[in-house]
Amino acid sequence: MAVTTSLPIEAIKKQFCQALGEQNTLILSAPPGAGKSTCLPLWLLTLPSLADKKIYLLQPRRLAVKNIATFLAKQLDENVGLTIGYRLRNDSKTSKNTRLEVITEGILTQIIQKDAELSGTALVVFDEFHERSLQGDLAFALTREVQTELRDDLKILLMSATLDTEYLSKALPDAQLLSSEGRSFPVEVSYQAPKSHLRWRDHALAVIKDKMFNHMGSILVFLPGVADIRFLVERLSTQQSGGAKICPLFGEQSLKEQQQAIAPCADGQRKIVLATNIAETSLTIDGIDLVIDCGLEKVAIYDSASLMNKLMQKQIAKASAIQRAGRAGRLMPGHCIRLYGKDDFERRPQHSVNDIQQADLLPTLIEAARWGVSALKELPLLELPSKTKESQAWQELQSLAIVDGKCLLTKHGEKVANLPCHPRFAHMILMAGKHGEQTRLLACLIAALLEERDVFKGEQAKFDCDLNHRLQLLIKANSHKNPLLTRVIQQANRLGQHMNLRFSANSLELSKAGLLLAYAYPERVAMARSSHGDYICVNGKGASVHEQDALATESFIVIAQASQRDNQLHVRLASQLSLTEITEVFAEQIKQQDIAKFDNKSGRIITRRQTSLGAIVLTEQPLKQAITTEAISEMWCQLVRKKGLSFLPWQGKDLALKSRWQWLNNYFPEYNLAAIDDNSLLAELAIWFAPFVGDIKSKAQLAKLDLSQMLLSLLNYQEQKILKQAAPTVYIGPTGRHCPISYDLERSPKVSLPMQELYGLTQTPNIGVLVGINEQKQGVPLLLELLSPAQRPIQVTQDLVKFWSGSYQAVQKDMKSRYPRHYWPDDPANAKATNKTKRHIKE
């Protein structure tokens, strides 16, 4: 069985085999072309320590699984399915003699869930581990737990060309690190950034056209998504391509289509492969010596608002750019043209953000619960998602009755976990059984449809979001040769088989589609609001249907797919739903309550009896009997939260109290008085507002409230005393005059009074300091606005001593000429304060 090659990895064969015998965890870093995927697996079959035991070789992409298995079997001069086999979700070739299985990460997870000890397995190899998909991280964590807790003899090998070995070495301190030289031919890298006025697509098209006629070999073009591939296919197909065959390559193709794209060309032919990042690793395409890299990729990021994975276009990291360039030097010297600048490349991060931070966690959490853990931190994952994201995902599973309050699988959840589709769709299929076998088959078809891209395209989809129209098209799929429609029907068939049902599209009752979607997406049942196409969802989110769409006139819909823009869901796929169906599906969640509402027109409270499902009010009717004071109080609180504090009847004295209080909190926080800013008042409505409004039935009655007394309820007696003394409402001058103090956070408190009434004062009055509490702290001097006998401002000061000895002289001269009958002493600091004219002053 021994196969000898001249690949670079042969140089470390002895070292590797020795390390594998001594260590249970290995990390192998090997550049492209080293032979880690095509040579090393054959060594494993010859090692006595692994004899008669299973070896799993994981690949992150389906295309690589089949290709590598085929290549390895060919090296042994065997057919696939004998010593070497493969297993995919819906396709496998293995036998009782298979020792090396090439599989995807999701398959390994299912194997471990069924056989927790991986009985008879000696080694699990994770190839291209740098891709770090969420499925890959979970599969590794489960394998690692089997190794550390159940099977101390199980071996794990991590392999990649661009591993972050420093990070992995820290995360796996028991692992031995090995490295190999690669065998890649030199690749010249050049940069051709588009000019500012050119869109990147047009720039890519121009570069590709040029190379079609001026380059003799085959070309691999990396593009972000399927739409970009189709854009270029359409435009390049109209060109005289100089004998080059245009070959699209992306994940949604069938394996047969993908293999055709990478198959060797006939003699004298060449090809232009337009690919997504599916071609980044594990594939060698004969004849490729030129790579054109746009530097972009489409990444699926889960949007918790729309409950959807949305494809976002992002710049690739340096590691991906290096991988892409390496595709040009697998078989001969090559050239890589990056359609962006060198400085742009240098600014990019070394590695991409890992999938666990941006993917839908529901499929991962259900597997974690199935494994027996109630939090991802209990698994040896290399990275954890944010606590908020994980908590929200657990709550979603609880709302579907898949896990209980302790995050343990329910009986229903165990059945959900056994179905090969998203947990929401598995839940839908199981709940559909309450409505008969045909409804369950319809659920299988809907699940298969929603896990594929939309069968409608472009303008057709824009103005038609009705799920039923897609289902009608699918029912006729058997008479079409559309690969997408056929694939959906096949998946529906497989789901039906899991439920021991034979799928038949002809007898399906499509009117049940909305009811079934409500099981999958209870949060996105939506009711029409006043405007055409405007809806409110159970979870409180707003949603809109294009006004030209037929569904825009429906009273109730349930949303299957939507995009999030401007804090609103824009519906892409939905189905109509009746109130009767809502009542049937959500009987336990629908609440009836008596509520009070404020009628803006009459300015009074009106009472209603409502039945509601989350944020949507299903029915409402007038309530004749009296409503509780608690309900009235809550209504007023909700109204104030909605309209803001300005809705309340603030008087001057109330605003003055707020100003004094806020000033004291700002300058003397040591008094620890309750916060009085608007945000705090809104948060504490239940304390200072609600107890006083339970009997208020109209805005006219509300206007009679004493808001000052209500606010003071936030303070106890001692605190009210502190407020009164430390931030007084008035300053009592030497003549006994009560002068109001105005408070402002931007400046010191201000008081206005005649200058003559301050004669004899040698210290500026201050406030804020209480006797016996904080006497060591300096008080805040009042800002004194000095008035003339005619009550006009003549001077502002916070330092009386300086004023008396300084600018008073000029003021005295002016006042004597204007008001000769009044007393203007030469030494005001030692004069007696007065509010009289000279003739009434007793000497």
Secondary structure, DSSP 8 states (H G I E B T S, - for coil): -------GGGGGHHHHHHHHHH-SEEEEE--TTS-TTTTHHHHHTT-GGGTTSEEEEE-SSHHHHHHHHHHHHHHTT--TTSSEEEE-SS-EE--TT--EEEE-HHHHHHHHHH-TT-TTEEEEEETTGGG--HHHHHHHHHHHHIIIII-TT-EEEEEESS--HHHHHHH-TT-EEEE-------EEEEE----TTS-HHHHHHHHHHHHHHH--SEEEEE-SSHHHHHHHHHHHTTS--TTEEEEEE-TTS-HHHHHHHHS---TT-EEEEEE-GGGSSS---TTEEEEEE--EEEEEEEETTTTEEEEEEEE--HHHHHHHHHGGGSSS-EEEEESS-HHHHHHS-SS---GGGTS--HHHHHHHHHHT-SSGGGS--SS---HHHHHHHHHHHHHTTSB-TTS-B-HHHHHHHTSSS-HHHHHHHHHHGGG-HHHHHHHHHHHHHHTS--SS-HHHHHT--BHHHHHHHHHTGGG---HHHHHHHHHHHHHHHHTT----STT--GGGHHHHHHHH-GGGEEEE-SSTTEEEETTS-EEE--TTSGGGG-SEEEEEEEEEETTEEEEEEEEE--HHHHHHHTTTT-EEEEEEEEETTTTEEEEEEEEEETTEEEEEEE--S---HHHHHHHHHHHHHHH-GGGS---HHHHHHHHHHHHHHHH-GGG-----SHHHHHHTHHHHTGGG-TT--BHHHHTT--HHHHHHTTS-HHHHHHHHHHS-SEEE-TT--EEEEEEETTEEEEEEEEGGGGTT--S--EES--TTTSTTS--EE-EEEEE-TTS-EEEEES-HHHHHHTTHHHHHHHHHHH-TTB---S-GGGS---SSBGGGS--
